[in-house]
Structures are given as structure tokens and as C-alpha cells.
Amino acid sequence: MAYGDLREYVSTLEKHGKLKRISKEVDKDWEIAAVCRQLFKKIPPQKRPALMFENVKGFNIPVVAGVLGASREIYALGLQTETVEGINRKWDQALESPIPPRMVKAAPCKENILHGKDVDITRLPVPVWTVGEDPAPFFTSPYLITKDPETGVRNVGTYRMQVKGPNKTGLLIGKRQDMAWHLYKNNAQNKPTPLAVVIGADPSIGYVSVSKMSEALDEFAVAGALRGEAVDLVPCETVPLEVPASAEIVLEGEIPPNAVEPEGPFGEYTGYMGPAGNEPFFNIKCMTFRNKPLYQAFISQMPPSESSCIRGVGREWPLFKHLKDTLRIPIRDLRLKEAGGAGAFLVISLKKQFDGQVRQLMYGAWSQRTGFGKITVVVDEDIDVWDDFAVDWALSWHVRPERDVYIERDVQAVGLDPSQAPADVLQHHPSRYVGSRVGIDATRKHKYPAISLPPKEHLDLVASRWKEYGIEE
């Protein structure tokens, strides 16, 4: 049965030993960020819990963080499965057979409704994430809902939002994101862009918000298929949009047409400060919320993080299917490494059939508009892409640099990539959006000597008798 809301999901995490409640009073302006960072530094992924800060200084709203992706095991629980294979099956079904949302009239997210001057987002415990660098608190897990003004197709995306006052935030929307196209179309007609922002919802909503899929898909329908049951939506109070009925907090308002003002900088998923720039802003007209709401935050900044985990899991399978099923390239596995923010560093294993197929594979991955694989490494099918040492071994001994390294120039770059321009160059400067990619063919090009290891049957036999040797307790 699908999770009814964020609360039910958090309870499930706790039952599985994947949630840690912190009762100690914490300061949102420095302490939450430091605790979250130490969580990723000190605890290995398989043991890493999500966090609930129950006592935030000066606030009566708890903060939950890491609940979607403190680890891949937690991500799996969010989709009510236990394995990576289960996650992939869920995504497969969701993309192939979306379940349209259903409209309802009554909704928990309407238990409290504030309009106009009564709206005050400073009552929410929005953390400061990069102390001494970020100019204000930032929402890191807002689910921004817009509609294409021409087709009416909804989009749900996650973008940073800088708190600028009781009823105003800044926004950073990537130029090639679906929401950016909605904004451009409205700006062309000098019309405001209606916007609804959800803070805290069923985990399926969060997963679709950070994943990449066809702009023709209603992402609430994909979320419905992920959870196995239609998402209940309710109309907003002041804008022509719909939001999940069980959302914890909803902000409604508009982005003024053709208006920008300073935004940022902000500590980004690259591990560096994302540059400041002149960006759109969001005027909030209405705020609705549940009784005793939960405030949800994504742990981002330096990878590994919750952000890099959920981005990677949500992006790897659609890319895998594109390469294997659409392009019919016989890949075995692929990985978007967290060090690259689940985007910049791509490793793919291939059952190579002919000369030139490696480059065909590289161009297939690079064709995706999300800019995957600034560094793309292709290895043979016997190399485990999840084993860093195995990949390093292939790079060391399967590559002749003068022959096997390819550089593709003048291609789409990621605007937040700090290698594109100095820190003082504003966001959206043209220099940030045209770059290059490197492809490394780390497959074997000819017959190799035998691998210098004991025979597999000997290794397997010793592994089965391992306790007999008394090496480990």
C-alpha cells in the first residue's frame, strides 16, 4: 500500500532503524548543516540514518533531512522495495505506465490557510547551509510546480530558493530545465508565471522532482506509478495549479514577468559555491500547511550527500534504458559517480562488439540534454563500475592515452560547474554554458595476457571456508 504522506514514510524509516531522532536543541543557522555533514563523513552508507531534529531553537516545527537519500537503502525504502533491482523495476513501470493523479476536495494541506500579509516564511526553520558564504537561509528541497502555458502539462522540479523576506524568495532555474521553458513562454507574453511550492510530501514526489524525464510526461502521473497508486491533488487557493493533498507546507504565488534581482551565491552539489547572478524571484500570496507540519530539507553541498544519492539513482536507470533499449548498445551497467554530483563523472561497462562502438556509446550518453558525463569512462563488461579500484585498474592498463582519449569541444556545459569560469563571473554568463567533454576508452583493444590471480574455483572454495582460517572474528 502506498505511503499516505511524509509522516507515514518517516514512521516506516524509524521502524526499519533508518531514522535517528535528535532531541538536543539545535541552531538552524549553523548546527543543522554541520550535523548533516558529519553524518555523511562519519557513518558508512549502509548504516547511515535519516535525521529528525525535534528541537530547533526558536521554532516549534521539526526538521527532517536525509529521508529520501541518506543512502541507497533509504531510497529503496522510499519506493517500498529493498534492492537496486527493485528500484529499477519501479522506475521502469512508472515511465512505461504512468498513473494519472486524481482530484480531491478536502485536503490535510489546507488545515491552515494564510493570505497576503499573514504569510511569513520566516516562521519556518529554514537552515543556513554554508555558514559565512550563503547570504541567507535557503530551501533545498522545495518541489516547484508549474504548467506549460501552451500544453498545460505540469512539471515538478527542485531548485534552490533563497529566503528574501516574509513573503518572497529568490530562485535559480537552470536555463535548460523544463520550468525555464514555462517561464520563457510567459515572459514572451509579459505574463506572470503561477507557481506552487511544496515542502514535504510522499517520497515519490521528491524522487520525480530531481529526476530527468520527457517533458511530455505529467510528473505527478509518474509519481503515482512509482507509489503504485494515484497521487491525490487539490486545487491551490490563489493560482491555477494543483498540489499533493497530503503536503506538509504549500506556498502559492507568482514569478513576475521579465523581472530579475540579485540571488546567491549558494553552496552547491559540486562541493563549491555556486555563483551569484540576477535571477527571477517568487512573490508568495498564500501559505497553507498542516497542523504540526514537518519541514523537509535535502542534505546537499559537498558530495557525497543526499542530493548526489537521489540524483544518481533517479538518473542512472533512465540513461541505462536509453542506451540499452533505445539505442540498442549492449551495455552491462553504468554509474554516475557521487564525486561528480551524479552528473559529471560517468562510468559505463560494455560488451564491445566492434571497433568504434565505444565512441558510439559516448555520443549516445552525451546526447542527453542534461549534460551527463563531462568525464566518461567506458570499460569492458567484466569490470564492476561500482568498484573504484577495478575502474582505476582498467584506466591504468587498458588505455593508451594518445589513442584512447577523446575530447569533444564546444558542447553543452553545466552552468554550476566551477571549472567553467572564475567565481566572480555571474551565473548565466555565456562562458558557463559551452564547454567540453572527455571520453576515455578503457576497454581492451587486443588479446591480453591471463589475469594474475589464483583460479576462481580456488578463491571460491577458500571464501566458503573463510571462518576456518580464523583471520576475522
LOTORFI-998732 format. One record per residue (C-alpha): residue in one letter; x, y, z. Coordinates in nm, 3 decimals, padded with zeros to 5 digits, m for minus. Example, Ala and Ser with C-alpha at 12.3 -4.5 7.8 and 13.67 -1.06 7.14 Angstrom:
+------+---------+---------+---------+
! milo !    east !   north !      up !
+------+---------+---------+---------+
!    a !  01.230 ! m00.450 !  00.780 !
!    s !  01.367 ! m00.106 !  00.714 !
+------+---------+---------+---------+
! end
This chain:
+------+---------+---------+---------+
! milo !    east !   north !      up !
+------+---------+---------+---------+
!    m !  00.000 !  00.000 !  00.000 !
!    a !  00.135 !  00.344 ! m00.094 !
!    y !  00.264 !  00.581 !  00.173 !
!    g ! m00.012 !  00.824 !  00.258 !
!    d !  00.222 !  01.112 !  00.330 !
!    l !  00.566 !  01.212 !  00.453 !
!    r !  00.472 !  01.129 !  00.813 !
!    e !  00.382 !  00.769 !  00.736 !
!    y !  00.706 !  00.729 !  00.543 !
!    v !  00.916 !  00.876 !  00.826 !
!    s !  00.747 !  00.633 !  01.065 !
!    t !  00.841 !  00.345 !  00.832 !
!    l !  01.204 !  00.460 !  00.826 !
!    e !  01.204 !  00.458 !  01.206 !
!    k !  01.059 !  00.105 !  01.219 !
!    h !  01.341 ! m00.012 !  00.992 !
!    g !  01.609 !  00.156 !  01.205 !
!    k !  01.675 !  00.416 !  00.937 !
!    l !  01.573 !  00.730 !  01.129 !
!    k !  01.753 !  00.895 !  01.419 !
!    r !  01.563 !  01.145 !  01.632 !
!    i !  01.776 !  01.427 !  01.772 !
!    s !  01.615 !  01.572 !  02.084 !
!    k !  01.904 !  01.807 !  02.167 !
!    e !  01.828 !  02.171 !  02.086 !
!    v !  02.000 !  02.274 !  01.761 !
!    d !  02.053 !  02.608 !  01.591 !
!    k !  01.923 !  02.615 !  01.234 !
!    d !  02.170 !  02.886 !  01.134 !
!    w !  02.480 !  02.668 !  01.176 !
!    e !  02.426 !  02.345 !  01.363 !
!    i !  02.189 !  02.152 !  01.139 !
!    a !  02.424 !  02.183 !  00.841 !
!    a !  02.725 !  02.072 !  01.049 !
!    v !  02.543 !  01.769 !  01.192 !
!    c !  02.427 !  01.664 !  00.845 !
!    r !  02.779 !  01.692 !  00.707 !
!    q !  02.925 !  01.484 !  00.989 !
!    l !  02.653 !  01.224 !  00.925 !
!    f !  02.798 !  01.166 !  00.578 !
!    k !  03.156 !  01.189 !  00.699 !
!    k !  03.137 !  00.952 !  00.994 !
!    i !  02.879 !  00.686 !  00.904 !
!    p !  02.908 !  00.446 !  00.607 !
!    p !  02.610 !  00.443 !  00.371 !
!    q !  02.471 !  00.103 !  00.475 !
!    k !  02.441 !  00.224 !  00.836 !
!    r !  02.356 !  00.590 !  00.769 !
!    p !  02.014 !  00.702 !  00.904 !
!    a !  01.793 !  00.990 !  00.810 !
!    l !  01.760 !  01.259 !  01.078 !
!    m !  01.476 !  01.431 !  01.258 !
!    f !  01.572 !  01.745 !  01.451 !
!    e !  01.290 !  01.762 !  01.706 !
!    n !  01.402 !  02.073 !  01.892 !
!    v !  01.509 !  02.358 !  01.662 !
!    k !  01.597 !  02.669 !  01.861 !
!    g !  01.323 !  02.933 !  01.830 !
!    f !  01.083 !  02.712 !  01.630 !
!    n !  00.816 !  02.454 !  01.704 !
!    i !  00.847 !  02.274 !  01.368 !
!    p !  01.075 !  01.968 !  01.341 !
!    v !  01.324 !  01.940 !  01.052 !
!    v !  01.371 !  01.608 !  00.872 !
!    a !  01.674 !  01.558 !  00.648 !
!    g !  01.815 !  01.267 !  00.454 !
!    v !  01.478 !  01.093 !  00.440 !
!    l !  01.490 !  01.042 !  00.062 !
!    g !  01.854 !  00.956 !  00.012 !
!    a !  02.090 !  00.939 !  00.308 !
!    s !  02.173 !  00.607 !  00.139 !
!    r !  02.054 !  00.390 ! m00.148 !
!    e !  01.892 !  00.162 !  00.110 !
!    i !  01.678 !  00.456 !  00.226 !
!    y !  01.595 !  00.542 ! m00.135 !
!    a !  01.474 !  00.183 ! m00.179 !
!    l !  01.251 !  00.211 !  00.127 !
!    g !  01.105 !  00.528 ! m00.022 !
!    l !  00.987 !  00.315 ! m00.314 !
!    q !  00.880 !  00.025 ! m00.087 !
!    t !  01.144 ! m00.211 ! m00.219 !
!    e !  01.474 ! m00.345 ! m00.089 !
!    t !  01.720 ! m00.362 ! m00.378 !
!    v !  01.864 ! m00.158 ! m00.662 !
!    e !  01.694 ! m00.404 ! m00.898 !
!    g !  01.365 ! m00.325 ! m00.725 !
!    i !  01.425 !  00.047 ! m00.767 !
!    n !  01.492 ! m00.002 ! m01.137 !
!    r !  01.176 ! m00.209 ! m01.182 !
!    k !  00.972 !  00.064 ! m01.011 !
!    w !  01.116 !  00.331 ! m01.242 !
!    d !  01.062 !  00.106 ! m01.544 !
!    q !  00.695 !  00.063 ! m01.464 !
!    a !  00.649 !  00.430 ! m01.378 !
!    l !  00.793 !  00.559 ! m01.705 !
!    e !  00.608 !  00.299 ! m01.913 !
!    s !  00.269 !  00.315 ! m01.738 !
!    p !  00.210 !  00.642 ! m01.550 !
!    i ! m00.098 !  00.660 ! m01.326 !
!    p ! m00.284 !  00.992 ! m01.370 !
!    p ! m00.347 !  01.187 ! m01.048 !
!    r ! m00.696 !  01.224 ! m00.908 !
!    m ! m00.856 !  01.545 ! m00.785 !
!    v ! m00.998 !  01.569 ! m00.433 !
!    k ! m01.174 !  01.849 ! m00.247 !
!    a ! m01.070 !  01.803 !  00.117 !
!    a ! m00.701 !  01.800 !  00.196 !
!    p ! m00.478 !  01.797 !  00.507 !
!    c ! m00.254 !  02.062 !  00.347 !
!    k ! m00.546 !  02.308 !  00.389 !
!    e ! m00.573 !  02.273 !  00.766 !
!    n ! m00.422 !  02.621 !  00.799 !
!    i ! m00.450 !  02.893 !  00.531 !
!    l ! m00.274 !  03.230 !  00.542 !
!    h ! m00.318 !  03.506 !  00.283 !
!    g ! m00.134 !  03.828 !  00.197 !
!    k !  00.043 !  03.995 !  00.486 !
!    d ! m00.023 !  03.699 !  00.713 !
!    v !  00.220 !  03.491 !  00.507 !
!    d !  00.556 !  03.465 !  00.684 !
!    i !  00.804 !  03.203 !  00.570 !
!    t !  01.049 !  03.318 !  00.836 !
!    r !  00.832 !  03.115 !  01.074 !
!    l !  00.972 !  02.805 !  00.904 !
!    p !  01.305 !  02.662 !  01.032 !
!    v !  01.490 !  02.706 !  00.700 !
!    p !  01.858 !  02.627 !  00.767 !
!    v !  02.167 !  02.818 !  00.663 !
!    w !  02.375 !  02.559 !  00.484 !
!    t !  02.712 !  02.722 !  00.404 !
!    v !  02.779 !  02.945 !  00.701 !
!    g !  02.977 !  03.257 !  00.616 !
!    e !  02.915 !  03.213 !  00.243 !
!    d !  02.539 !  03.181 !  00.182 !
!    p !  02.372 !  03.525 !  00.205 !
!    a !  02.055 !  03.385 !  00.368 !
!    p !  01.875 !  03.063 !  00.456 !
!    f !  01.788 !  02.850 !  00.150 !
!    f !  01.515 !  02.599 !  00.082 !
!    t !  01.698 !  02.291 ! m00.052 !
!    s !  01.404 !  02.053 ! m00.104 !
!    p !  01.122 !  02.264 ! m00.247 !
!    y !  00.910 !  02.092 ! m00.511 !
!    l !  00.825 !  02.368 ! m00.758 !
!    i !  00.510 !  02.310 ! m00.962 !
!    t !  00.439 !  02.497 ! m01.286 !
!    k !  00.244 !  02.433 ! m01.604 !
!    d !  00.344 !  02.477 ! m01.965 !
!    p !  00.125 !  02.773 ! m02.074 !
!    e !  00.080 !  02.617 ! m02.420 !
!    t !  00.028 !  02.246 ! m02.345 !
!    g ! m00.092 !  02.257 ! m01.985 !
!    v !  00.150 !  01.976 ! m01.891 !
!    r !  00.262 !  02.002 ! m01.529 !
!    n !  00.624 !  01.998 ! m01.421 !
!    v !  00.766 !  01.928 ! m01.076 !
!    g !  01.126 !  02.032 ! m01.015 !
!    t !  01.362 !  02.109 ! m00.730 !
!    y !  01.555 !  02.438 ! m00.740 !
!    r !  01.726 !  02.638 ! m00.471 !
!    m !  01.517 !  02.917 ! m00.314 !
!    q !  01.677 !  03.199 ! m00.117 !
!    v !  01.470 !  03.345 !  00.166 !
!    k !  01.439 !  03.718 !  00.093 !
!    g !  01.162 !  03.818 !  00.331 !
!    p !  00.837 !  03.701 !  00.489 !
!    n !  00.667 !  03.653 !  00.151 !
!    k !  00.947 !  03.647 ! m00.105 !
!    t !  01.222 !  03.415 ! m00.225 !
!    g !  01.485 !  03.417 ! m00.494 !
!    l !  01.508 !  03.133 ! m00.748 !
!    l !  01.781 !  02.973 ! m00.954 !
!    i !  01.636 !  02.786 ! m01.250 !
!    g !  01.875 !  02.619 ! m01.493 !
!    k !  01.836 !  02.757 ! m01.845 !
!    r !  01.766 !  02.412 ! m01.988 !
!    q !  01.519 !  02.298 ! m01.724 !
!    d !  01.152 !  02.239 ! m01.807 !
!    m !  01.042 !  02.515 ! m01.570 !
!    a !  01.269 !  02.758 ! m01.753 !
!    w !  01.071 !  02.697 ! m02.073 !
!    h !  00.747 !  02.772 ! m01.890 !
!    l !  00.899 !  03.095 ! m01.765 !
!    y !  01.029 !  03.193 ! m02.109 !
!    k !  00.690 !  03.139 ! m02.271 !
!    n !  00.511 !  03.352 ! m02.012 !
!    n !  00.779 !  03.621 ! m02.026 !
!    a !  00.737 !  03.643 ! m02.404 !
!    q !  00.376 !  03.746 ! m02.342 !
!    n !  00.470 !  03.963 ! m02.042 !
!    k !  00.261 !  03.738 ! m01.817 !
!    p !  00.348 !  03.624 ! m01.465 !
!    t !  00.424 !  03.256 ! m01.410 !
!    p !  00.199 !  03.092 ! m01.150 !
!    l !  00.399 !  02.884 ! m00.906 !
!    a !  00.320 !  02.647 ! m00.620 !
!    v !  00.592 !  02.519 ! m00.390 !
!    v !  00.553 !  02.206 ! m00.180 !
!    i !  00.769 !  02.146 !  00.126 !
!    g !  00.738 !  01.787 !  00.247 !
!    a !  00.538 !  01.518 !  00.065 !
!    d !  00.513 !  01.150 ! m00.017 !
!    p !  00.866 !  01.035 ! m00.117 !
!    s !  00.761 !  00.961 ! m00.476 !
!    i !  00.704 !  01.334 ! m00.531 !
!    g !  01.059 !  01.411 ! m00.425 !
!    y !  01.206 !  01.141 ! m00.646 !
!    v !  01.037 !  01.266 ! m00.963 !
!    s !  01.126 !  01.625 ! m00.877 !
!    v !  01.501 !  01.561 ! m00.909 !
!    s !  01.488 !  01.310 ! m01.195 !
!    k !  01.501 !  01.370 ! m01.568 !
!    m !  01.223 !  01.250 ! m01.797 !
!    s !  01.031 !  01.353 ! m02.106 !
!    e !  00.874 !  01.698 ! m02.080 !
!    a !  00.556 !  01.539 ! m02.223 !
!    l !  00.507 !  01.337 ! m01.904 !
!    d !  00.299 !  01.466 ! m01.612 !
!    e !  00.539 !  01.404 ! m01.326 !
!    f !  00.254 !  01.353 ! m01.080 !
!    a !  00.146 !  01.063 ! m01.303 !
!    v !  00.497 !  00.918 ! m01.289 !
!    a !  00.495 !  00.962 ! m00.910 !
!    g !  00.162 !  00.778 ! m00.897 !
!    a !  00.312 !  00.482 ! m01.080 !
!    l !  00.620 !  00.484 ! m00.856 !
!    r !  00.399 !  00.459 ! m00.546 !
!    g !  00.151 !  00.223 ! m00.712 !
!    e ! m00.149 !  00.448 ! m00.653 !
!    a ! m00.271 !  00.779 ! m00.796 !
!    v ! m00.147 !  01.096 ! m00.626 !
!    d ! m00.433 !  01.291 ! m00.471 !
!    l ! m00.422 !  01.655 ! m00.581 !
!    v ! m00.613 !  01.956 ! m00.457 !
!    p ! m00.651 !  02.297 ! m00.629 !
!    c ! m00.448 !  02.585 ! m00.492 !
!    e ! m00.623 !  02.879 ! m00.326 !
!    t ! m00.483 !  03.161 ! m00.539 !
!    v ! m00.316 !  03.018 ! m00.852 !
!    p ! m00.440 !  02.778 ! m01.126 !
!    l ! m00.228 !  02.486 ! m01.010 !
!    e ! m00.274 !  02.165 ! m00.814 !
!    v ! m00.066 !  02.029 ! m00.526 !
!    p ! m00.049 !  01.698 ! m00.335 !
!    a ! m00.333 !  01.690 ! m00.084 !
!    s ! m00.111 !  01.544 !  00.189 !
!    a !  00.169 !  01.803 !  00.152 !
!    e !  00.309 !  01.942 !  00.476 !
!    i !  00.350 !  02.303 !  00.359 !
!    v !  00.245 !  02.479 !  00.037 !
!    l !  00.349 !  02.824 ! m00.087 !
!    e !  00.144 !  02.983 ! m00.366 !
!    g !  00.223 !  03.287 ! m00.577 !
!    e !  00.375 !  03.420 ! m00.897 !
!    i !  00.705 !  03.492 ! m01.065 !
!    p !  00.679 !  03.844 ! m01.216 !
!    p !  00.746 !  03.858 ! m01.590 !
!    n !  01.087 !  03.974 ! m01.715 !
!    a !  01.199 !  04.079 ! m01.367 !
!    v !  01.524 !  03.977 ! m01.200 !
!    e !  01.728 !  04.078 ! m00.898 !
!    p !  02.045 !  03.956 ! m00.721 !
!    e !  02.039 !  03.595 ! m00.598 !
!    g !  02.305 !  03.373 ! m00.440 !
!    p !  02.574 !  03.262 ! m00.405 !
!    f !  02.492 !  02.922 ! m00.256 !
!    g !  02.690 !  02.610 ! m00.162 !
!    e !  02.609 !  02.374 ! m00.447 !
!    y !  02.616 !  02.000 ! m00.519 !
!    t !  02.957 !  02.040 ! m00.688 !
!    g !  03.114 !  02.099 ! m00.348 !
!    y !  03.184 !  02.463 ! m00.435 !
!    m !  02.988 !  02.784 ! m00.403 !
!    g !  02.752 !  02.831 ! m00.695 !
!    p !  02.788 !  03.187 ! m00.832 !
!    a !  02.554 !  03.475 ! m00.770 !
!    g !  02.358 !  03.637 ! m01.050 !
!    n !  02.046 !  03.827 ! m01.144 !
!    e !  01.759 !  03.579 ! m01.124 !
!    p !  01.378 !  03.566 ! m01.110 !
!    f !  01.202 !  03.591 ! m00.776 !
!    f !  00.886 !  03.447 ! m00.624 !
!    n !  00.617 !  03.662 ! m00.460 !
!    i !  00.412 !  03.449 ! m00.221 !
!    k !  00.040 !  03.524 ! m00.195 !
!    c ! m00.077 !  03.233 !  00.015 !
!    m !  00.067 !  02.975 !  00.252 !
!    t ! m00.118 !  02.660 !  00.358 !
!    f !  00.006 !  02.395 !  00.596 !
!    r ! m00.093 !  02.100 !  00.808 !
!    n ! m00.132 !  02.107 !  01.182 !
!    k !  00.210 !  02.041 !  01.336 !
!    p !  00.388 !  02.031 !  01.000 !
!    l !  00.724 !  01.872 !  00.925 !
!    y !  00.986 !  02.078 !  00.745 !
!    q !  01.183 !  01.866 !  00.497 !
!    a !  01.534 !  01.952 !  00.376 !
!    f !  01.772 !  01.785 !  00.132 !
!    i !  02.131 !  01.745 !  00.251 !
!    s !  02.333 !  01.887 ! m00.036 !
!    q !  02.658 !  02.083 ! m00.077 !
!    m !  02.979 !  01.874 ! m00.093 !
!    p !  02.922 !  01.519 ! m00.222 !
!    p !  02.856 !  01.255 ! m00.110 !
!    s !  02.521 !  01.386 !  00.003 !
!    e !  02.152 !  01.313 ! m00.007 !
!    s !  02.136 !  01.526 ! m00.319 !
!    s !  02.402 !  01.327 ! m00.506 !
!    c !  02.243 !  00.998 ! m00.398 !
!    i !  01.889 !  01.071 ! m00.516 !
!    r !  02.008 !  01.243 ! m00.834 !
!    g !  02.222 !  00.942 ! m00.920 !
!    v !  01.960 !  00.676 ! m00.852 !
!    g !  01.690 !  00.869 ! m01.036 !
!    r !  01.910 !  00.938 ! m01.340 !
!    e !  02.102 !  00.614 ! m01.387 !
!    w !  01.815 !  00.386 ! m01.486 !
!    p !  01.655 !  00.618 ! m01.747 !
!    l !  02.002 !  00.670 ! m01.900 !
!    f !  02.066 !  00.294 ! m01.892 !
!    k !  01.737 !  00.228 ! m02.073 !
!    h !  01.810 !  00.498 ! m02.332 !
!    l !  02.145 !  00.343 ! m02.417 !
!    k !  02.048 ! m00.024 ! m02.398 !
!    d !  01.685 ! m00.032 ! m02.512 !
!    t !  01.652 !  00.272 ! m02.739 !
!    l !  01.999 !  00.279 ! m02.895 !
!    r !  02.047 ! m00.100 ! m02.865 !
!    i !  02.402 ! m00.071 ! m02.733 !
!    p !  02.493 ! m00.382 ! m02.527 !
!    i !  02.594 ! m00.211 ! m02.203 !
!    r !  02.611 ! m00.413 ! m01.883 !
!    d !  02.589 ! m00.138 ! m01.621 !
!    l !  02.651 !  00.231 ! m01.564 !
!    r !  02.723 !  00.460 ! m01.273 !
!    l !  02.704 !  00.832 ! m01.218 !
!    k !  02.970 !  00.876 ! m00.952 !
!    e !  02.874 !  01.082 ! m00.649 !
!    a !  03.206 !  01.267 ! m00.658 !
!    g !  03.077 !  01.423 ! m00.980 !
!    g !  02.748 !  01.522 ! m00.820 !
!    a !  02.579 !  01.231 ! m01.004 !
!    g !  02.630 !  01.404 ! m01.337 !
!    a !  02.987 !  01.498 ! m01.426 !
!    f !  03.158 !  01.158 ! m01.395 !
!    l !  03.003 !  00.866 ! m01.583 !
!    v !  03.135 !  00.509 ! m01.595 !
!    i !  02.979 !  00.251 ! m01.831 !
!    s !  03.061 ! m00.117 ! m01.882 !
!    l !  03.015 ! m00.251 ! m02.235 !
!    k !  03.016 ! m00.589 ! m02.410 !
!    k !  03.206 ! m00.449 ! m02.705 !
!    q !  03.112 ! m00.599 ! m03.042 !
!    f !  03.311 ! m00.392 ! m03.293 !
!    d !  03.563 ! m00.111 ! m03.330 !
!    g !  03.401 !  00.230 ! m03.297 !
!    q !  03.123 !  00.111 ! m03.066 !
!    v !  03.280 !  00.281 ! m02.764 !
!    r !  03.257 !  00.622 ! m02.929 !
!    q !  02.903 !  00.546 ! m03.042 !
!    l !  02.820 !  00.479 ! m02.676 !
!    m !  02.984 !  00.800 ! m02.561 !
!    y !  02.785 !  01.010 ! m02.807 !
!    g !  02.467 !  00.831 ! m02.705 !
!    a !  02.522 !  00.933 ! m02.343 !
!    w !  02.628 !  01.286 ! m02.436 !
!    s !  02.315 !  01.335 ! m02.647 !
!    q !  02.104 !  01.367 ! m02.335 !
!    r !  02.012 !  01.729 ! m02.269 !
!    t !  02.103 !  01.705 ! m01.903 !
!    g !  02.476 !  01.722 ! m01.980 !
!    f !  02.581 !  01.381 ! m01.843 !
!    g !  02.941 !  01.273 ! m01.848 !
!    k !  03.184 !  01.562 ! m01.866 !
!    i !  03.421 !  01.276 ! m01.788 !
!    t !  03.301 !  00.950 ! m01.946 !
!    v !  03.489 !  00.623 ! m01.897 !
!    v !  03.393 !  00.306 ! m02.084 !
!    v !  03.521 ! m00.028 ! m01.953 !
!    d !  03.476 ! m00.392 ! m02.051 !
!    e !  03.181 ! m00.594 ! m01.923 !
!    d !  03.395 ! m00.782 ! m01.667 !
!    i !  03.482 ! m00.457 ! m01.486 !
!    d !  03.246 ! m00.367 ! m01.199 !
!    v !  03.161 !  00.002 ! m01.242 !
!    w !  03.082 !  00.019 ! m00.867 !
!    d !  03.434 ! m00.092 ! m00.773 !
!    d !  03.655 !  00.218 ! m00.783 !
!    f !  03.971 !  00.006 ! m00.770 !
!    a !  03.859 ! m00.205 ! m01.067 !
!    v !  03.786 !  00.108 ! m01.270 !
!    d !  04.123 !  00.258 ! m01.176 !
!    w !  04.290 ! m00.071 ! m01.278 !
!    a !  04.122 ! m00.058 ! m01.619 !
!    l !  04.223 !  00.307 ! m01.664 !
!    s !  04.580 !  00.219 ! m01.572 !
!    w !  04.632 ! m00.079 ! m01.802 !
!    h !  04.371 ! m00.067 ! m02.080 !
!    v !  04.437 !  00.288 ! m02.205 !
!    r !  04.694 !  00.426 ! m02.446 !
!    p !  04.638 !  00.800 ! m02.397 !
!    e !  04.738 !  00.909 ! m02.749 !
!    r !  04.481 !  00.669 ! m02.897 !
!    d !  04.206 !  00.616 ! m02.640 !
!    v !  04.130 !  00.963 ! m02.503 !
!    y !  03.880 !  01.177 ! m02.694 !
!    i !  03.799 !  01.541 ! m02.631 !
!    e !  03.474 !  01.686 ! m02.762 !
!    r !  03.478 !  02.066 ! m02.769 !
!    d !  03.208 !  02.334 ! m02.780 !
!    v !  02.931 !  02.126 ! m02.620 !
!    q !  02.672 !  02.195 ! m02.355 !
!    a !  02.819 !  02.256 ! m02.011 !
!    v !  02.663 !  02.272 ! m01.666 !
!    g !  02.629 !  02.632 ! m01.550 !
!    l !  02.722 !  02.547 ! m01.192 !
!    d !  03.048 !  02.377 ! m01.294 !
!    p !  03.317 !  02.587 ! m01.121 !
!    s !  03.575 !  02.496 ! m01.387 !
!    q !  03.381 !  02.691 ! m01.649 !
!    a !  03.456 !  03.041 ! m01.520 !
!    p !  03.608 !  03.228 ! m01.224 !
!    a !  03.392 !  03.268 ! m00.916 !
!    d !  03.325 !  03.636 ! m00.984 !
!    v !  03.164 !  03.564 ! m01.324 !
!    l !  02.788 !  03.583 ! m01.276 !
!    q !  02.553 !  03.291 ! m01.318 !
!    h !  02.414 !  03.257 ! m01.675 !
!    h !  02.718 !  03.427 ! m01.832 !
!    p !  02.768 !  03.262 ! m02.176 !
!    s !  03.108 !  03.129 ! m02.071 !
!    r !  02.937 !  02.898 ! m01.823 !
!    y !  02.728 !  02.710 ! m02.078 !
!    v !  02.969 !  02.600 ! m02.352 !
!    g !  03.244 !  02.360 ! m02.255 !
!    s !  03.398 !  02.026 ! m02.341 !
!    r !  03.386 !  01.659 ! m02.254 !
!    v !  03.647 !  01.388 ! m02.235 !
!    g !  03.581 !  01.027 ! m02.321 !
!    i !  03.825 !  00.756 ! m02.217 !
!    d !  03.810 !  00.418 ! m02.385 !
!    a !  03.931 !  00.187 ! m02.110 !
!    t !  03.830 ! m00.134 ! m02.289 !
!    r !  04.083 ! m00.390 ! m02.408 !
!    k !  04.175 ! m00.341 ! m02.776 !
!    h !  04.353 ! m00.673 ! m02.833 !
!    k !  04.416 ! m01.008 ! m02.669 !
!    y !  04.557 ! m00.963 ! m02.316 !
!    p !  04.766 ! m01.199 ! m02.105 !
!    a !  04.595 ! m01.411 ! m01.840 !
!    i !  04.494 ! m01.222 ! m01.526 !
!    s !  04.742 ! m01.279 ! m01.244 !
!    l !  04.509 ! m01.420 ! m00.978 !
!    p !  04.453 ! m01.765 ! m00.827 !
!    p !  04.194 ! m01.969 ! m01.020 !
!    k !  03.835 ! m01.867 ! m00.946 !
!    e !  03.745 ! m02.211 ! m00.812 !
!    h !  04.024 ! m02.183 ! m00.555 !
!    l !  03.912 ! m01.837 ! m00.448 !
!    d !  03.550 ! m01.955 ! m00.417 !
!    l !  03.650 ! m02.259 ! m00.214 !
!    v !  03.857 ! m02.052 !  00.028 !
!    a !  03.572 ! m01.799 !  00.057 !
!    s !  03.331 ! m02.078 !  00.153 !
!    r !  03.576 ! m02.195 !  00.426 !
!    w !  03.678 ! m01.845 !  00.536 !
!    k !  03.584 ! m01.885 !  00.903 !
!    e !  03.811 ! m02.186 !  00.931 !
!    y !  04.119 ! m01.970 !  00.882 !
!    g !  04.048 ! m01.758 !  01.191 !
!    i !  04.154 ! m01.436 !  01.021 !
!    e !  03.837 ! m01.244 !  01.107 !
!    e !  03.633 ! m01.262 !  01.428 !
+------+---------+---------+---------+
! end
